[in-house]
Amino acid sequence: MTKRRQAVRKRQDQPFRGRQFTAEVILWAVRWYLMFPISYRDLELMLLDRGVDVDHTTIFRWIQAYAVELEKRIRPHLRMSNGSWRVDETYVKVKGRWMYLYRAVDSRGQTIDFLLSAKRDAEAAKRFFRKALAQPHTVNPRTITVDKNAAYPKATAEMKKDGELWRRSRLRQVKYLNNIVEQDHRRVKRLTGPGLGFGGFWTARRTLAGYEAMAMIRKGQVRNISGSDIRAQAEFIAGLFQVAA
């Protein structure tokens, strides 16, 4: 094993090494921030009320370090989604500019995947579909329901031609059938509201990954974990990072 791979393995095995605060406190803060519509300064005060004196900039660094790691670690534990995809985009402000957040849920409202993009075109749609198809909890869609965006027919046709998408997948451009994903956007908007936008693309990408990961857990998408059992969810997350809850 090369030195670089050893270093990566060490960081994965000891993700909290070198931190001033305990892993329990860090995961506590990360879970709270990703679950509730609060700002970093609000969370700083909440933690201080619990006897933890930590600056809001430190909490920001924790989110950037562990939100995307949480998303990566939960993926193998998710229940399989079904083949009825509901795809839509919503808007997220990044550095004062609106960007597109592609999102998909299945017919039961279970999250399939997401992608932040500066553009809303066929190439962005294909990137999103490729990312979604690569996840361990997804299947090649039987139907893909979208709005009237002309980029979707172009993207799916090209992917079928290239063998990336099941040739019998049916594209449905029926807006009212997408109410389920449009309703799901509200949860993301509620969480991004207190922050008044993001300072950069990768800051947004990492934070959104955490929001989506926590939402999957709260929706009951993790095998053997109820969406209403907060204690079991906390223990599950602690276990992902080899930490005692």
Residue pairs with C-beta under 8 A, 6 or more apart in sequence:
1 9
10 17
11 17
13 242
15 23
15 65
15 66
15 69
15 241
16 22
16 23
16 26
16 241
16 243
19 26
20 58
21 52
21 54
21 58
23 238
23 241
23 243
24 238
24 243
24 244
24 245
25 47
25 52
25 54
26 62
26 66
27 66
27 234
27 237
27 238
27 241
27 243
29 43
29 47
29 52
29 54
29 59
29 62
30 62
30 63
30 66
30 67
30 70
30 210
31 214
31 233
31 234
31 237
32 38
32 43
32 46
33 40
33 43
33 59
33 63
33 210
34 63
34 67
34 70
34 191
34 210
34 211
34 213
34 214
35 214
35 218
36 191
37 190
37 191
37 193
37 194
38 46
38 194
39 56
39 194
39 195
40 56
40 57
40 59
40 60
40 195
41 56
42 194
43 56
43 59
44 54
44 55
44 56
44 59
47 53
47 54
47 59
48 54
63 206
63 207
63 210
64 203
64 206
64 207
66 210
66 241
67 206
67 207
67 209
67 210
67 211
67 213
68 205
68 206
68 209
68 210
69 241
70 209
70 210
70 213
70 214
70 237
70 240
71 209
71 210
71 212
71 213
73 240
73 241
74 213
74 216
74 217
74 222
74 240
75 135
75 136
75 137
76 136
77 222
77 223
77 236
78 136
78 137
78 216
78 221
78 222
78 223
79 110
79 137
79 221
79 222
79 223
80 137
80 138
80 139
81 106
81 110
81 111
81 112
81 137
81 138
81 139
82 106
82 107
82 108
82 110
82 139
83 106
83 139
83 140
83 141
83 142
83 143
84 106
84 107
84 141
84 142
84 143
84 145
85 104
85 105
85 106
85 112
85 132
85 141
85 143
85 144
85 145
86 104
86 105
86 106
86 107
86 145
86 177
86 178
86 180
86 181
87 102
87 103
87 104
87 128
87 144
87 145
87 146
87 152
87 178
87 181
88 102
88 103
88 104
88 146
88 147
88 178
88 181
88 182
88 185
89 100
89 101
89 102
89 103
89 120
89 149
90 100
90 101
90 103
90 185
90 188
90 189
91 98
91 99
91 100
91 101
92 98
92 99
92 100
92 101
92 116
92 188
92 192
92 197
92 198
92 204
92 208
93 99
93 192
93 196
93 197
93 198
94 116
94 197
94 198
94 199
94 200
94 201
94 203
94 204
95 197
95 198
95 199
95 200
95 201
96 197
99 116
99 117
99 118
99 201
99 204
100 116
100 117
100 118
100 119
100 120
100 124
101 114
101 115
101 116
101 117
101 188
101 208
102 114
102 115
102 116
102 117
102 124
102 125
102 128
103 111
103 113
103 114
103 181
103 184
103 185
103 188
104 111
104 112
104 113
104 114
104 128
104 132
104 181
105 111
105 112
105 180
105 181
105 184
106 112
107 180
109 180
109 184
109 219
110 216
110 219
110 221
111 184
111 212
111 215
111 216
111 219
111 221
112 132
112 135
112 138
113 128
113 131
113 132
113 135
113 138
114 208
114 209
114 212
115 124
115 127
115 128
115 131
116 201
116 204
116 205
116 208
117 124
117 127
117 128
118 201
120 149
120 151
121 151
122 151
122 152
122 154
122 155
122 158
123 155
124 151
125 149
125 151
125 152
125 154
125 155
125 156
126 155
126 158
126 159
126 164
129 155
129 156
129 159
129 164
129 165
130 159
130 164
132 138
133 140
133 164
133 165
137 221
140 165
140 166
140 169
141 165
141 166
141 169
142 168
142 169
142 170
143 169
143 170
143 171
143 172
144 152
144 156
144 169
144 170
144 171
144 172
145 172
145 173
145 174
145 177
145 178
146 152
146 171
146 172
146 173
146 178
147 173
147 175
147 178
148 173
148 175
152 171
152 173
153 171
153 173
156 165
156 169
156 171
159 165
160 166
160 167
160 169
187 215
188 208
188 211
188 212
191 211
192 198
192 211
195 207
198 204
198 207
216 222
217 225
217 227
217 233
217 236
217 237
218 227
218 233
219 227
220 226
220 227
220 228
221 227
222 233
222 236
225 232
225 233
225 236
226 232
234 245
235 245
238 244
238 245
239 245
